[in-house]
């Protein structure tokens, strides 16, 4: 509690009895796991498809464009959700887990 030793320093028993802040555990509990996995997965797959599509466009333009379009369709929502999740995780003003469609319901 609030009792302090004579010199103003709390004893180890008093420090041990205080509840410790559990910020990381609280955030980890609030971080939606399926939504996080979907966001990171879409971001990663989109990045790979964009890079592969740009490389394929050099030799087979039509096929490369198709791969780039698929990459963009996965990269854009994945990057948006990843930034929103990271902003909410870091508690940036204006960022919230509510701004992302949830797959955890």
Beta strands, then each sheet from edge to edge (+ up, - down):
end
